């Protein structure tokens, strides 16, 4: 009788969901060698190869895809059983705020891991601008928030730092026009940075939208009617970073900061740690090139 181990299956799922051992190890708070060893034991137990290892990114084989369905069900059932038996220990609600452009790819994995650990605790996710989130935290309306800022403010903790990039439509050409057509939300923290850099470079610009809706701004950009700015790892798939030869000024870097982590409530501490681990993966990932 061969028995599948839940811990090993959890590592298998993490590798599939994160596209590799490095990010999976960070999410699981394990070493890369420990995760690799678990995958090897799982393959030896089943007598099949679970991953194609030809490229840089691990992709499941046909056997891996077949196991994936069972693994998700088994891990979910395990977590449900544990949650039901411990559900009276922690319950309630915790609120997390984040700008929409830093929600993916980290926050979904964080919330998934948190839900497994605290199934009776509801997470209220609020997406808004950094300015609004800081204000809400100050009023006690949110427990934890993430921000994008040039520096870290009082009571904050810098999780990672990445370049701020000029972004436009796929294959777009509007960036060649002068005055430069811009699309930003009214309270976007990147807006004053971009305007300052353009003014310093003597490049004329024209703001072609006034909206508080991020999706409206993205729609205008994807139609090649304007350009904007995103942090490097949060560029939507329907947009792309402008080429280095665009002649537009460098926008520097932005920090992703965590506020509210001084709350010593066990639930808040655990959520804070999962967030740190998630963005730690981003920090250790290879830098992108234009």
C-alpha positions as CSV (number, residue, x, y, z in Angstrom):
1,X,0.0,0.0,0.0
2,X,1.5,3.3,-1.1
3,X,0.2,6.4,0.8
4,X,0.4,10.0,-0.6
5,X,1.6,12.5,1.9
6,X,-0.4,15.8,2.2
7,X,2.8,17.9,2.9
8,X,4.4,16.5,-0.3
9,X,1.2,17.1,-2.3
10,X,1.1,20.7,-1.0
11,X,4.6,21.2,-2.2
12,X,3.7,19.7,-5.6
13,X,0.7,22.2,-5.9
14,X,2.9,25.1,-4.9
15,X,5.4,24.3,-7.6
16,X,2.7,24.0,-10.2
17,X,0.9,27.2,-9.1
18,X,4.1,29.3,-8.8
19,X,5.8,27.9,-11.9
20,X,9.0,26.7,-10.2
21,X,10.7,25.5,-7.0
22,X,12.2,28.9,-6.0
23,X,8.9,30.7,-5.6
24,X,7.2,27.6,-4.2
25,X,9.8,27.3,-1.5
26,X,9.3,31.0,-0.5
27,X,5.5,30.6,-0.3
28,X,5.9,27.4,1.8
29,X,8.7,28.8,4.0
30,X,10.9,25.9,3.0
31,X,14.4,25.6,1.4
32,X,14.5,24.9,-2.3
33,X,16.4,21.6,-1.6
34,X,13.6,20.5,0.7
35,X,10.9,21.2,-2.0
36,X,13.0,19.5,-4.6
37,X,13.5,16.4,-2.4
38,X,9.7,16.2,-1.8
39,X,9.1,16.3,-5.5
40,X,11.6,13.5,-6.0
41,X,10.1,11.3,-3.3
42,X,6.7,11.8,-4.9
43,X,7.9,10.8,-8.3
44,X,9.6,7.8,-6.9
45,X,6.5,6.7,-5.0
46,X,4.4,6.9,-8.1
47,X,7.0,5.8,-10.5
48,X,6.3,8.6,-13.0
49,X,7.8,11.9,-14.0
50,X,5.5,14.7,-12.9
51,X,7.3,17.6,-14.5
52,X,9.0,18.5,-17.8
53,X,12.3,19.9,-16.9
54,X,13.6,21.0,-20.3
55,X,12.9,24.7,-19.9
56,X,13.4,27.2,-17.0
57,X,9.8,26.9,-15.9
58,X,8.6,23.6,-14.6
59,X,5.5,22.4,-16.5
60,X,3.5,19.3,-15.5
61,X,3.6,16.2,-17.6
62,X,0.4,14.3,-18.5
63,X,0.9,12.3,-15.3
64,X,1.4,15.6,-13.4
65,X,-1.8,17.1,-14.8
66,X,-3.7,13.9,-13.7
67,X,-2.2,14.0,-10.2
68,X,-3.0,17.8,-10.0
69,X,-6.8,17.2,-9.9
70,X,-6.5,14.6,-7.1
71,X,-3.9,16.7,-5.2
72,X,-6.1,19.8,-5.1
73,X,-9.1,17.7,-3.8
74,X,-7.0,15.9,-1.2
75,X,-5.3,19.0,0.2
76,X,-8.6,20.9,0.2
77,X,-10.3,18.0,2.1
78,X,-7.4,17.9,4.6
79,X,-7.6,21.7,5.2
80,X,-11.4,21.5,5.5
81,X,-11.2,18.7,8.1
82,X,-8.5,20.6,10.1
83,X,-10.5,23.8,9.8
84,X,-13.7,22.2,11.0
85,X,-12.0,20.7,14.1
86,X,-10.3,24.0,15.0
87,X,-12.8,26.5,13.7
88,X,-13.9,27.7,17.1
89,X,-10.4,28.9,17.9
90,X,-10.1,31.9,15.7
91,X,-13.0,33.7,14.0
92,X,-13.9,37.2,13.0
93,X,-12.7,39.6,10.3
94,X,-9.5,41.2,9.3
95,X,-9.3,43.9,6.6
96,X,-6.4,44.3,4.1
97,X,-6.1,47.2,1.7
98,X,-3.9,47.3,-1.4
99,X,-3.6,49.3,-4.6
100,X,-5.0,47.3,-7.5
101,X,-1.7,47.2,-9.3
102,X,0.0,45.2,-6.5
103,X,-2.7,42.7,-5.9
104,X,-1.4,40.3,-8.4
105,X,0.4,37.9,-8.3
106,X,1.1,37.8,-4.6
107,X,-2.1,38.6,-2.8
108,X,-4.2,35.7,-4.2
109,X,-1.7,33.1,-2.9
110,X,-1.4,34.9,0.4
111,X,-5.2,34.8,0.9
112,X,-5.4,31.1,-0.1
113,X,-2.7,30.2,2.5
114,X,-4.3,32.4,5.1
115,X,-7.8,30.9,4.5
116,X,-6.4,27.4,5.0
117,X,-4.9,28.4,8.4
118,X,-7.8,30.4,9.6
119,X,-11.0,29.2,7.8
120,X,-13.3,31.1,10.2
121,X,-11.6,34.4,9.7
122,X,-13.0,36.5,6.9
123,X,-10.6,38.7,5.0
124,X,-12.1,41.9,3.6
125,X,-9.9,43.0,0.7
126,X,-10.1,46.7,-0.2
127,X,-8.5,48.0,-3.4
128,X,-7.9,51.7,-3.5
129,X,-5.1,54.3,-4.0
130,X,-2.2,54.6,-1.6
131,X,-3.5,58.0,-0.5
132,X,-6.9,56.7,0.4
133,X,-5.5,53.5,2.0
134,X,-3.2,55.5,4.3
135,X,-6.1,57.7,5.3
136,X,-8.4,54.7,6.0
137,X,-5.6,53.1,8.1
138,X,-5.2,56.3,10.1
139,X,-9.0,56.3,10.9
140,X,-8.9,52.6,12.0
141,X,-11.0,51.4,9.1
142,X,-8.3,48.9,7.9
143,X,-6.1,46.6,9.8
144,X,-3.2,46.1,7.3
145,X,-2.4,48.0,4.1
146,X,0.1,47.8,1.3
147,X,1.2,51.0,-0.5
148,X,3.4,52.0,-3.4
149,X,5.7,54.9,-2.4
150,X,9.1,56.4,-3.2
151,X,10.0,56.0,0.4
152,X,8.7,54.3,3.5
153,X,6.6,56.4,5.9
154,X,6.4,56.3,9.7
155,X,5.2,53.0,11.0
156,X,5.8,51.3,7.6
157,X,7.9,48.4,6.5
158,X,9.5,48.2,3.0
159,X,8.8,44.7,1.6
160,X,10.4,45.1,-1.8
161,X,11.5,47.7,-4.4
162,X,11.1,47.6,-8.2
163,X,11.4,50.0,-11.2
164,X,8.5,52.2,-12.2
165,X,8.1,51.7,-16.0
166,X,6.6,53.6,-18.8
167,X,3.7,51.5,-20.2
168,X,1.5,51.6,-23.3
169,X,-0.5,49.4,-25.7
170,X,1.0,46.3,-27.2
171,X,2.9,47.4,-30.2
172,X,1.6,51.0,-29.6
173,X,3.1,54.1,-31.1
174,X,1.3,56.9,-29.2
175,X,4.5,57.5,-27.1
176,X,6.1,59.1,-30.1
177,X,3.6,61.9,-30.2
178,X,4.2,65.4,-28.6
179,X,2.7,66.6,-26.4
180,X,2.9,63.1,-24.8
181,X,-0.6,61.7,-24.1
182,X,-0.9,60.6,-20.5
183,X,-3.6,58.6,-18.6
184,X,-3.6,58.5,-14.8
185,X,-6.2,58.4,-12.1
186,X,-6.6,61.6,-10.3
187,X,-5.1,60.4,-7.0
188,X,-2.5,57.9,-8.5
189,X,0.8,58.3,-6.5
190,X,2.7,57.8,-9.8
191,X,1.1,60.8,-11.4
192,X,3.2,63.6,-9.7
193,X,6.3,61.6,-10.2
194,X,5.7,61.2,-13.9
195,X,4.8,64.9,-14.4
196,X,7.8,66.1,-12.5
197,X,10.2,63.9,-14.6
198,X,8.6,65.1,-17.8
199,X,8.8,68.7,-16.8
200,X,12.5,68.3,-15.8
201,X,13.2,66.7,-19.2
202,X,11.3,69.5,-21.0
203,X,8.9,67.1,-22.6
204,X,5.4,68.6,-23.2
205,X,2.5,66.5,-22.0
206,X,-1.3,66.3,-22.1
207,X,-3.5,64.5,-19.6
208,X,-6.2,62.9,-21.7
209,X,-8.4,61.4,-19.0
210,X,-9.8,62.5,-15.6
211,X,-11.1,59.4,-13.8
212,X,-10.9,57.6,-10.6
213,X,-11.4,54.2,-12.3
214,X,-8.2,52.3,-12.9
215,X,-9.9,50.1,-15.6
216,X,-10.9,53.2,-17.6
217,X,-7.3,54.4,-17.5
218,X,-6.1,51.0,-18.7
219,X,-8.7,50.9,-21.5
220,X,-7.4,54.2,-22.8
221,X,-3.8,53.0,-22.7
222,X,-4.6,49.6,-24.4
223,X,-6.4,51.5,-27.2
224,X,-3.0,53.3,-27.8
225,X,-4.5,56.7,-27.0
226,X,-2.2,57.4,-24.1
227,X,0.7,56.0,-22.0
228,X,1.1,55.6,-18.2
229,X,3.3,54.0,-15.6
230,X,3.2,50.7,-13.7
231,X,5.6,49.0,-11.4
232,X,7.6,46.4,-13.4
233,X,6.0,43.3,-12.0
234,X,2.4,44.5,-12.2
235,X,2.1,45.4,-15.9
236,X,-1.2,44.0,-17.1
237,X,-1.0,41.4,-20.0
238,X,-2.8,43.8,-22.4
239,X,-0.1,46.4,-21.9
240,X,3.7,46.4,-22.2
241,X,6.7,48.4,-21.1
242,X,7.9,51.0,-23.5
243,X,11.3,50.3,-25.1
244,X,14.3,51.9,-23.5
245,X,14.9,53.8,-26.8
246,X,11.6,55.7,-26.3
247,X,13.6,58.7,-25.1
248,X,11.3,59.2,-22.1
249,X,12.9,60.0,-18.7
250,X,13.7,57.2,-16.2
251,X,11.0,57.0,-13.5
252,X,13.2,55.5,-10.8
253,X,11.9,52.9,-8.4
254,X,9.0,52.4,-6.0
255,X,8.8,50.6,-2.7
256,X,5.9,48.3,-1.8
257,X,5.3,49.0,1.9
258,X,3.4,47.3,4.6
259,X,1.6,49.3,7.3
260,X,-0.3,48.0,10.4
261,X,2.0,45.1,11.0
262,X,2.7,46.3,14.6
263,X,-0.7,44.8,15.5
264,X,0.3,41.8,17.7
265,X,-2.9,40.0,17.3
266,X,-2.0,36.4,16.2
267,X,-4.2,36.5,13.1
268,X,-2.7,39.9,11.9
269,X,0.8,38.6,12.6
270,X,0.2,35.5,10.5
271,X,-1.3,37.5,7.6
272,X,1.6,40.0,7.8
273,X,4.2,37.1,7.6
274,X,2.5,35.6,4.6
275,X,2.6,38.9,2.9
276,X,6.3,39.3,3.7
277,X,7.0,35.8,2.3
278,X,5.0,36.5,-0.9
279,X,6.8,39.8,-1.7
280,X,10.1,38.2,-0.7
281,X,9.6,35.9,-3.7
282,X,9.2,39.0,-5.9
283,X,12.4,40.5,-4.5
284,X,14.4,37.4,-5.2
285,X,13.0,36.8,-8.7
286,X,15.4,37.6,-11.7
287,X,15.1,41.2,-12.9
288,X,13.2,41.8,-16.1
289,X,14.8,43.5,-19.1
290,X,13.2,46.0,-21.5
